[in-house]
Every structure is written in C-alpha cells, then in structure tokens.
Amino acid sequence: MASMVLYNYFRSSTSYRVRLAMHIKGLDFEYKPVNLLKAEQRSPEYLKINPLGGVPTLVHNGKAIPESFAIMEYLDEVFPEPALFPKDVYLKARIRQVCEVINSFMHPMGNLKTLKYMETHHGYTQEQKEEWFKHWATQGLETLESTLKEFSGTYSFGNQVTMADLFLIPQLVTCQRFKVDLSPYPTLVKISENCNKLEAFQKAHPFKQIDTPEEFKK
C-alpha cells in the first residue's frame, strides 16, 4: 500500500496542481476519487480529514494535509528533488506571486462552490457564469502574461519547471473550459505548449484519471 494517498477529483484544478507536483517528483501515491458533483466532499468521513470539505487532501504516513499550496510546499520540503523553487529569494518570491494571482484571485471565481452560489441565489445561467468567470480571468491572465514575459524561458521561470508552472497549466485548462480566448497571451500559450510535452503533465491531465468520465477520456 502506498504511503501517500491523494483524495482528489479529476476536474479540480487544485487537485491537478498536486498531481503535477507528485508526478514531477516521481512519487507513488494511491488515487482516491472524491466526486464533487455527488457532494462526497461533504461526507462526515471526508470532513474528518478536510474540515472545509474541499479537494485535494494528501494523507502521508497517516497524517492529513488539506489545501493544494500547503501540500505542494510540504512535498517540496520532504522530497526536495527536483526542487519546485529556485534558491534565489527574489525569484522565489515572484514565483509565489504568480501562484497567488492564480490561487487567490483567479481560481475562486471559477470554483464550483462560487458558481453554484451564483446559480442558486442569483439565478445565473451557464452563459452568465461563463461571463462572470471571463471577467475576472482576463484580469488575471493579463497580469500573468505581463509578469511571465519578463521571467519565462522554456517554462514560467527560465528553463526549469517550477511551482509557477504547476499552478499555471491547470488554470489555463480551466480558462479553456470556460471558453476564454488565450490567443492574446502568447507567453502563456508558449509555456503551456512546452509543459504539456512533458510526461508528468500528460499523466496529471484531468482527462487521464481513473475517475474521468468516459466522454472526456482521451
């Protein structure tokens, strides 16, 4: 039995981030699907390990760690190679900035809970939910394009995969799902194309997971 268990959902971008980190580091883990559409994240059993009722949650040697950023930094400290941050403290801070633009600004606007609330309490249609997300996503994408134009090489920061890439690629996939045009952001598109050539990114893709519905499998 694997010493690490990842509770996650195929389409969750935060779960996608952690799968990327684990595949980049070559870590074996048991994949435990949590179906968000069936509210399995709100079950009493799951709430014991993640009181907020979100995904992902990592259980390592019997100890639970919720929230993607916390999990990924934990993995980077426990399994330091390959490193997800450079040693340069300035670059490390700028990578965290990029991660926070995605984690704190962009991601919540397309979160299932947010959109469900807009639908239930404000009568938003699917079209209106997409318009809502595009409004906020565009601001985030413009910020990322401006920032990474300065720092990118093959990947977000130079020619080594960093934490920034593990946040960026899932967010771009979410943007595509909400029909956001990515063509105005050539730096981001370049980074995405380069990342998706890597085996770790291919293995972590939402459409390649054990809980991916048949209609989405590639």
C-alpha positions in Angstrom: 0.0 0.0 0.0 1.3 3.5 -0.9 2.4 5.6 2.0 0.7 8.6 0.3 -3.0 8.8 -0.5 -4.3 11.7 -2.6 -8.0 12.5 -2.2 -8.9 14.4 -5.4 -11.3 14.9 -8.3 -10.3 14.6 -11.9 -11.5 18.1 -12.9 -10.5 20.0 -9.8 -7.7 22.4 -10.9 -6.3 22.4 -7.3 -6.1 18.5 -7.4 -4.5 18.8 -10.8 -1.7 21.0 -9.3 -0.9 18.4 -6.7 -0.9 15.5 -9.2 1.6 17.5 -11.2 3.9 18.0 -8.2 3.7 14.3 -7.4 4.4 13.2 -11.0 7.2 15.8 -11.4 8.9 14.3 -8.3 8.2 10.7 -9.4 6.2 9.9 -6.2 3.9 6.9 -6.0 0.5 7.5 -4.5 -2.9 6.0 -4.1 -5.6 7.9 -6.0 -8.8 8.3 -4.1 -11.6 9.9 -6.1 -13.9 12.4 -4.4 -16.9 13.2 -6.6 -17.7 16.8 -6.1 -20.9 16.6 -8.2 -22.2 14.0 -5.8 -21.1 16.1 -2.7 -18.8 13.3 -1.5 -16.6 16.1 -0.1 -19.3 16.9 2.4 -19.5 13.3 3.8 -18.8 13.0 7.6 -15.9 10.7 6.8 -14.2 13.1 4.5 -14.8 16.2 6.7 -12.8 14.5 9.4 -9.6 14.9 7.3 -10.6 18.1 5.5 -13.0 20.2 7.6 -13.6 22.7 4.8 -14.8 19.9 2.6 -12.6 20.7 -0.4 -10.1 18.8 -2.5 -7.3 17.9 -2.6 -6.2 16.3 0.7 -3.0 14.4 1.0 -2.6 11.7 3.6 1.1 10.8 4.2 2.0 8.2 6.7 -1.4 8.6 8.3 -1.3 12.4 8.6 -3.7 14.5 6.6 -2.7 17.8 4.8 -5.5 19.7 3.1 -5.2 22.5 0.6 -3.0 22.4 -2.6 -0.4 25.0 -1.8 0.2 23.5 1.6 0.5 20.1 0.2 2.9 21.1 -2.6 5.2 23.0 -0.3 5.2 20.1 2.1 6.2 17.7 -0.8 8.9 20.1 -1.9 10.4 20.0 1.6 10.0 16.3 2.2 11.1 15.3 -1.3 13.4 18.1 -2.3 14.5 16.9 -5.7 13.6 18.1 -8.2 13.0 21.4 -6.4 9.9 23.4 -7.3 11.5 26.7 -6.2 14.9 28.2 -7.1 17.3 29.2 -4.3 17.3 32.8 -5.4 15.0 34.5 -2.8 13.8 37.2 -5.3 12.8 34.7 -7.9 11.2 32.5 -5.2 9.0 35.5 -4.2 8.0 36.2 -7.7 7.0 32.6 -8.3 4.9 32.8 -5.2 3.3 36.0 -6.6 2.3 34.1 -9.8 0.9 31.3 -7.7 -1.1 33.7 -5.6 -2.6 35.5 -8.6 -3.9 32.1 -9.6 -4.7 30.7 -6.2 -6.3 33.7 -4.5 -7.6 35.8 -7.4 -8.4 33.6 -10.4 -9.3 30.2 -9.0 -12.1 31.2 -6.6 -14.0 32.9 -9.4 -14.5 29.6 -11.2 -14.8 27.4 -8.2 -17.7 25.0 -8.2 -19.0 26.4 -4.9 -18.9 30.0 -6.1 -20.7 29.3 -9.3 -23.3 27.1 -7.6 -24.0 30.0 -5.2 -24.4 32.4 -8.2 -26.8 30.0 -9.8 -28.8 29.2 -6.7 -29.0 32.7 -5.1 -28.8 34.9 -8.2 -30.3 32.8 -11.0 -27.2 32.8 -13.1 -27.4 30.7 -16.3 -24.4 28.8 -17.7 -23.8 31.7 -20.1 -23.8 34.2 -17.2 -21.5 32.0 -15.2 -19.1 31.9 -18.1 -19.3 35.7 -18.5 -18.6 36.1 -14.7 -15.5 33.9 -14.9 -14.2 35.5 -18.1 -14.4 39.0 -16.5 -12.1 38.0 -13.6 -9.9 35.5 -15.6 -9.0 38.2 -18.1 -7.5 40.4 -15.4 -5.5 37.5 -14.0 -4.3 36.4 -17.5 -3.2 39.9 -18.3 -1.2 40.0 -15.1 0.4 36.7 -15.7 1.3 37.5 -19.3 3.0 40.8 -18.2 4.9 39.0 -15.4 6.0 35.9 -17.2 7.0 37.8 -20.3 9.8 39.1 -18.1 10.8 35.8 -16.5 10.0 33.0 -18.8 12.3 30.8 -20.8 11.0 27.4 -21.9 8.8 27.4 -18.8 7.4 30.2 -16.5 10.7 31.0 -14.8 13.6 30.1 -17.1 14.2 26.6 -18.4 13.3 24.5 -15.3 9.8 23.6 -14.2 8.8 25.5 -11.0 5.8 25.8 -8.8 4.5 28.5 -11.1 4.1 26.0 -13.9 2.1 23.7 -11.7 -0.3 26.4 -10.9 -0.5 27.9 -14.4 -1.3 24.9 -16.5 -4.4 23.8 -14.5 -5.7 27.4 -14.6 -5.3 27.6 -18.3 -7.2 24.4 -18.7 -10.0 25.9 -16.6 -9.9 29.0 -18.8 -10.3 26.9 -21.9 -13.2 25.1 -20.3 -15.0 28.4 -19.8 -14.2 29.4 -23.4 -11.7 32.1 -22.6 -9.7 33.1 -25.6 -6.0 32.5 -24.8 -4.6 33.9 -28.1 -3.9 37.4 -26.6 -1.4 35.8 -24.2 1.4 34.3 -26.3 3.8 33.9 -23.4 1.3 31.8 -21.5 0.4 29.7 -24.6 4.2 29.0 -25.2 4.7 27.9 -21.6 1.6 25.7 -21.8 2.7 24.0 -25.0 6.2 23.3 -23.6 4.9 22.0 -20.3 2.4 19.7 -22.0 5.2 18.0 -23.9 6.4 16.5 -20.5 5.3 13.1 -19.4 4.4 14.4 -15.9 2.0 16.9 -17.3 0.4 14.4 -19.6 -0.1 11.9 -16.7 -1.7 14.5 -14.5 -4.2 15.8 -17.1 -7.8 15.8 -15.9 -8.8 13.6 -18.8 -6.3 10.8 -17.9 -7.5 10.0 -14.4 -9.2 6.9 -13.0 -12.4 8.9 -12.3 -12.5 10.7 -15.6 -15.9 10.0 -17.2 -15.7 8.1 -20.5 -16.9 11.1 -22.6 -13.9 13.1 -21.5 -11.2 10.4 -21.8 -8.5 11.0 -24.5 
